[in-house]
């Protein structure tokens, strides 16, 4: 599987460690930056690039997921979620890593590099990568509603105000 990775300055060291670990698991890793530490960098472009690459790969039928990092992971998740077709989830423990895939079919996760030790982050990522989407009809329906709103601004059968 292809794994797209992006970060801001706060997650740069985590990103390098994660990339090496994910590659050692047999995945193809694509780094969307940054390549060097800059305390004033702007993470949205890096995270949006990674999310766009995930969406593109998936549209082409290629298995792909994304991982974005920041100090808290919040801004990076928000940026990734601006890309059509992306469902980015903030992960902070084992359960949220599994549920991101199992219930939401998340294709990107965001992790706060200043919030966790590296061993925890690697475990969260392994769980995320190994957990399949359940395919449960209620989750399929809900994901469909999110996608419908994303593309049309409406949800069939519901007034959205």
Secondary structure as UniProt FT lines:
FT   STRAND          2..6
FT   HELIX           9..11
FT   HELIX           12..24
FT   TURN            25..26
FT   STRAND          28..31
FT   TURN            39..40
FT   HELIX           43..59
FT   TURN            60..61
FT   STRAND          64..70
FT   HELIX           74..80
FT   TURN            81..82
FT   TURN            84..85
FT   STRAND          88..90
FT   HELIX           94..102
FT   TURN            103..104
FT   STRAND          108..112
FT   TURN            113..115
FT   HELIX           118..130
FT   HELIX           137..152
FT   TURN            156..157
//
